[in-house]
C-alpha cells in the first residue's frame, strides 16, 4: 500500500512541472521595429541629422580658416623674421589643436544627444511592453533583436511587436 501511495505521489509531483509549463505564457518582440515605427524616432533622426550638419559645417569652416592661414604662412615664410615665423607656427598649431579638440567634443556631444533621445524612446516602449505583458498575463517578454534567443516556439509564445507598435503610436 505504501508503495502504491508513494508511486501516485511521485507521479503527481512529476506531472506538476508539466502543468506549470503548459500555463507559462510569454511574449516576444523586436524593440528596433517598434522604435523605428514611432514618430518620436523619426523626430530624433531628423534632430540628429540637423545637429550633425551643424557640427560638420562648423568643422568645415574651421578647416577652411586653417587652410587659409596655412597658405598665408607658406607664402610669407621666407620673408618673415624668425619671431614672426615662430608666432605664426604656434598660431597654426593652436588652431590645429583646437580643431581636433572640437571634433572630439562634437562627436561626444552627438553621442550623448543620441543616447538621451533613445533613452526616452526606450522608456516609452518599455512602458508599452509592461502594459501589454500585464494585460495578457505573460511570465516574461523577450527582445528578439539581441540574438540571445536561437529559437522560440510560436505555439508557446506570442509575437507582440504589432501590439506594442500600435500602442506607442
CORLIN-V620280 format. One record per residue. N is the residue number from 1. SS is DSSP state (a for helix, b for strand, c for the rest). PHI is phi in whole degrees, -180 to 180 (999 if undefined). Layout:
# CORLIN-V620280
N/SS/PHI ; N/SS/PHI
This chain:
# CORLIN-V620280
1/c/999 ; 2/a/-63 ; 3/a/-63 ; 4/a/-65 ; 5/a/-63 ; 6/a/-63 ; 7/a/-64 ; 8/a/-64 ; 9/a/-62 ; 10/a/-63 ; 11/a/-64 ; 12/a/-65 ; 13/a/-64 ; 14/a/-69 ; 15/a/-78 ; 16/a/-60 ; 17/a/-62 ; 18/a/-64 ; 19/a/-66 ; 20/a/-66 ; 21/a/-67 ; 22/a/-68 ; 23/a/-84 ; 24/c/-68 ; 25/c/-117 ; 26/b/-144 ; 27/b/-120 ; 28/b/-146 ; 29/b/-157 ; 30/c/-107 ; 31/a/-58 ; 32/a/-59 ; 33/a/-61 ; 34/a/-64 ; 35/a/-62 ; 36/a/-66 ; 37/a/-85 ; 38/c/-82 ; 39/a/-63 ; 40/a/-64 ; 41/a/-69 ; 42/a/-62 ; 43/a/-64 ; 44/a/-62 ; 45/a/-61 ; 46/a/-65 ; 47/a/-62 ; 48/a/-67 ; 49/a/-64 ; 50/a/-62 ; 51/a/-64 ; 52/a/-60 ; 53/a/-62 ; 54/a/-65 ; 55/a/-66 ; 56/a/-65 ; 57/a/-63 ; 58/a/-66 ; 59/a/-64 ; 60/a/-66 ; 61/a/-61 ; 62/a/-64 ; 63/a/-64 ; 64/a/-65 ; 65/a/-60 ; 66/a/-63 ; 67/a/-61 ; 68/a/-63 ; 69/a/-62 ; 70/a/-66 ; 71/a/-64 ; 72/a/-62 ; 73/a/-63 ; 74/a/-65 ; 75/a/-64 ; 76/a/-100 ; 77/c/-54 ; 78/c/-75 ; 79/c/-95 ; 80/c/-75 ; 81/c/-66 ; 82/a/-58 ; 83/a/-68 ; 84/a/-69 ; 85/a/-61 ; 86/a/-66 ; 87/a/-62 ; 88/a/-67 ; 89/a/-63 ; 90/a/-67 ; 91/a/-63 ; 92/a/-64 ; 93/a/-63 ; 94/a/-64 ; 95/a/-62 ; 96/a/-64 ; 97/a/-62 ; 98/a/-65 ; 99/a/-64 ; 100/a/-64 ; 101/a/-63 ; 102/a/-64 ; 103/a/-63 ; 104/a/-65 ; 105/a/-66 ; 106/a/-66 ; 107/a/-65 ; 108/a/-65 ; 109/a/-65 ; 110/a/-63 ; 111/a/-63 ; 112/a/-63 ; 113/a/-64 ; 114/a/-65 ; 115/a/-62 ; 116/a/-63 ; 117/a/-66 ; 118/a/-66 ; 119/a/-62 ; 120/a/-67 ; 121/a/-68 ; 122/a/-62 ; 123/a/-64 ; 124/a/-62 ; 125/a/-64 ; 126/a/-61 ; 127/a/-66 ; 128/a/-67 ; 129/a/-62 ; 130/a/-61 ; 131/a/-62 ; 132/a/-66 ; 133/a/-60 ; 134/a/-70 ; 135/a/-61 ; 136/a/-95 ; 137/c/71 ; 138/c/-78 ; 139/c/-76 ; 140/b/-162 ; 141/b/-132 ; 142/b/-102 ; 143/b/-95 ; 144/a/-79 ; 145/a/-75 ; 146/a/-81 ; 147/c/59 ; 148/c/-81 ; 149/c/-108 ; 150/c/-85 ; 151/c/-161 ; 152/c/-132 ; 153/c/-78 ; 154/c/-63 ; 155/c/-73 ; 156/c/-101 ; 157/b/-122 ; 158/b/-131 ; 159/b/-77 ; 160/c/-108 ; 161/a/-56 ; 162/a/-65 ; 163/a/-64 ; 164/a/-68 ; 165/a/-59 ; 166/a/-69 ; 167/a/-73 ; 168/a/-86 ; 169/c/-81
